[in-house]
């Protein structure tokens, strides 16, 4: 049975990832900050186990790694993310910005570091980091959203570095933009249903090879400009 670990699995894109992978017969490790309160996650059918993980807490990352010691992991999906952006020039807040960087940029690296042995035991050896088209320097024509944009742009660079560092160990590392999705973060005006975005990303993930490592892709597998 293939296996996947999803961070931020209690709602939005993470919950839909868990639902679809569980329905497809995968072993799903669903991580979130309060698993006992994740009613929608608990209601999903399939081989889904819930795990406590605040991705900014080094102790909880170590605890998760200990819980999963010896368990092969085919795919790690660094999905957990936040956007508390104040928006406009002149309205930035350093503490909000730093927290956004801790969640969106530093945490994916530390989670990957904590679970690298599990990934090396898996067959797929794949790390998927959810980024955003808003991280693209080439396509930023609107400004604003400074903390979110920079945290995801930094994630892209981080993933590119991990791809280079882990290529020799057969690990594939990519960043994928899920699109503008109708979730709590994306809002009700978003045009893309979560189920469609996740189905597209899952299909993209299935096609990835080591030659794709270090790529920045959209949810349909198309290359995005850095």
C-alpha positions in Angstrom: 0.0 0.0 0.0 1.5 3.4 -1.0 1.7 6.0 1.8 1.4 9.8 2.0 1.9 12.2 4.9 -0.1 15.5 4.6 0.5 18.5 6.9 -2.4 20.8 7.6 -4.8 17.9 6.9 -7.8 19.1 9.0 -9.3 21.5 6.4 -9.1 23.0 3.0 -6.7 21.5 0.5 -5.1 19.2 3.2 -8.5 17.6 4.0 -9.2 17.1 0.3 -5.8 15.5 -0.2 -6.6 13.1 2.7 -10.0 12.3 1.3 -8.8 11.5 -2.2 -5.7 9.6 -1.2 -7.7 7.6 1.3 -10.4 6.8 -1.3 -7.7 5.7 -3.7 -6.5 3.1 -1.2 -3.4 4.9 0.1 -2.1 4.8 3.7 -2.7 8.3 4.8 -0.8 10.0 7.7 -2.9 13.1 8.4 -1.1 15.7 10.5 -2.6 18.8 12.0 -2.4 20.9 15.2 -5.5 19.5 16.9 -6.3 16.1 15.5 -8.8 15.3 18.3 -10.9 18.3 17.2 -10.6 17.5 13.4 -14.2 16.1 13.0 -14.2 16.2 9.2 -10.9 14.4 9.1 -12.1 11.8 11.5 -15.1 11.1 9.4 -13.2 10.2 6.3 -13.1 6.5 5.3 -9.9 4.6 4.4 -6.6 3.9 6.1 -6.2 7.4 7.6 -4.4 8.0 10.9 -4.4 11.4 12.6 -1.2 12.9 14.1 -0.6 16.0 16.2 1.8 18.4 14.5 2.3 22.1 14.8 4.8 22.4 11.9 6.7 25.3 13.8 7.3 23.1 16.8 10.6 21.2 16.6 9.6 18.9 19.4 6.4 17.8 17.7 8.3 17.2 14.4 10.7 14.9 16.3 7.7 13.2 18.1 6.0 12.5 14.7 9.3 11.1 13.3 9.5 8.9 16.4 5.9 7.7 16.0 6.6 6.8 12.3 10.0 5.3 12.9 10.6 2.5 10.4 7.4 3.3 8.4 8.1 3.8 4.6 6.7 7.0 3.2 6.2 7.5 -0.5 5.0 11.1 -0.6 5.3 14.0 1.8 3.0 16.9 1.1 4.0 20.1 2.8 0.5 21.6 2.7 0.3 23.6 6.0 0.4 27.3 5.3 -1.0 30.6 6.4 -1.8 34.0 4.9 -2.3 36.7 7.5 -1.1 39.4 5.2 -2.0 43.0 5.9 -1.7 43.7 2.2 -0.5 47.1 1.3 2.7 49.0 1.2 3.1 50.9 4.5 1.0 48.4 6.4 3.4 45.6 7.1 3.9 44.0 10.5 7.2 42.3 11.4 5.8 39.7 13.8 3.1 38.7 11.3 5.8 38.5 8.6 8.1 36.4 10.7 5.4 34.0 11.7 4.4 33.6 8.1 8.0 32.7 7.2 8.2 30.2 10.0 5.1 28.4 8.8 5.3 28.7 5.1 9.1 28.5 4.6 11.0 27.1 7.5 8.5 24.4 8.5 8.5 22.5 5.2 12.3 22.2 5.4 12.2 21.0 9.0 9.4 18.5 8.4 11.3 17.1 5.4 14.5 16.8 7.5 12.6 15.0 10.2 11.0 12.5 7.9 13.9 11.9 5.4 14.6 8.4 6.6 10.9 7.4 6.1 11.1 8.9 2.6 14.3 7.0 1.8 12.5 3.8 2.8 9.6 4.5 0.4 9.3 3.7 -3.3 8.4 7.2 -4.7 10.7 9.3 -2.5 8.7 12.5 -3.3 8.4 15.8 -1.4 5.6 18.1 -2.7 5.6 21.7 -1.3 2.5 23.7 -1.9 3.5 27.1 -3.1 1.5 29.8 -5.0 1.6 31.6 -8.3 1.8 34.7 -6.1 5.4 33.6 -5.5 6.4 34.1 -9.1 8.6 37.2 -9.5 7.9 37.2 -13.2 4.2 37.4 -12.8 3.9 39.9 -9.9 2.1 42.7 -11.6 -0.1 43.8 -8.7 2.2 44.3 -5.7 1.0 43.9 -2.1 0.7 40.7 0.0 4.3 41.1 1.0 4.6 38.5 3.7 2.7 35.8 1.8 4.5 36.4 -1.5 8.0 36.4 0.0 7.4 33.4 2.2 6.3 31.4 -0.8 9.1 32.7 -3.0 11.5 31.7 -0.3 9.9 28.3 -0.2 10.5 27.9 -3.9 14.2 28.6 -3.4 14.4 26.3 -0.5 12.8 23.5 -2.5 15.2 24.1 -5.4 18.0 23.7 -2.9 16.5 20.5 -1.4 16.1 19.1 -4.9 19.8 19.6 -5.5 20.9 18.2 -2.1 18.7 15.1 -2.3 18.9 14.3 -6.0 21.8 11.9 -5.4 19.6 10.0 -2.9 16.8 9.6 -5.4 14.4 12.1 -3.8 12.2 14.2 -6.0 11.4 17.7 -4.7 8.9 20.0 -6.4 6.8 23.1 -5.6 3.2 23.2 -6.9 0.7 26.0 -7.0 -2.8 24.7 -6.4 -4.4 27.6 -8.2 -7.0 30.0 -6.7 -9.1 27.4 -4.8 -12.4 27.8 -3.1 -11.3 27.2 0.5 -11.2 29.2 3.8 -7.9 30.8 2.6 -8.9 31.2 -1.1 -12.4 32.6 -0.2 -15.8 32.0 -1.8 -14.9 34.0 -5.0 -12.2 31.5 -6.0 -13.1 29.8 -9.3 -11.5 26.4 -8.7 -13.2 23.7 -6.5 -10.8 22.0 -4.1 -11.7 18.5 -5.5 -10.6 19.6 -9.0 -7.4 21.2 -7.8 -6.4 18.1 -5.7 -7.3 15.7 -8.5 -5.1 17.7 -10.8 -2.2 17.8 -8.4 -2.5 14.1 -7.7 -2.3 13.4 -11.4 0.7 15.6 -11.7 2.4 13.9 -8.8 1.9 10.5 -10.4 3.8 11.7 -13.5 6.9 13.1 -11.7 10.3 11.6 -12.2 13.7 12.6 -10.9 14.2 14.7 -14.1 11.3 17.0 -12.8 13.0 17.6 -9.4 13.4 21.3 -8.6 10.5 22.3 -10.8 7.8 25.0 -10.1 4.5 23.7 -11.5 0.9 24.6 -11.5 -1.9 22.2 -10.4 -2.1 20.7 -13.9 1.6 20.1 -14.2 2.6 23.1 -16.3 5.9 24.8 -15.6 5.5 28.2 -13.9 8.0 31.1 -14.3 10.2 31.8 -11.2 
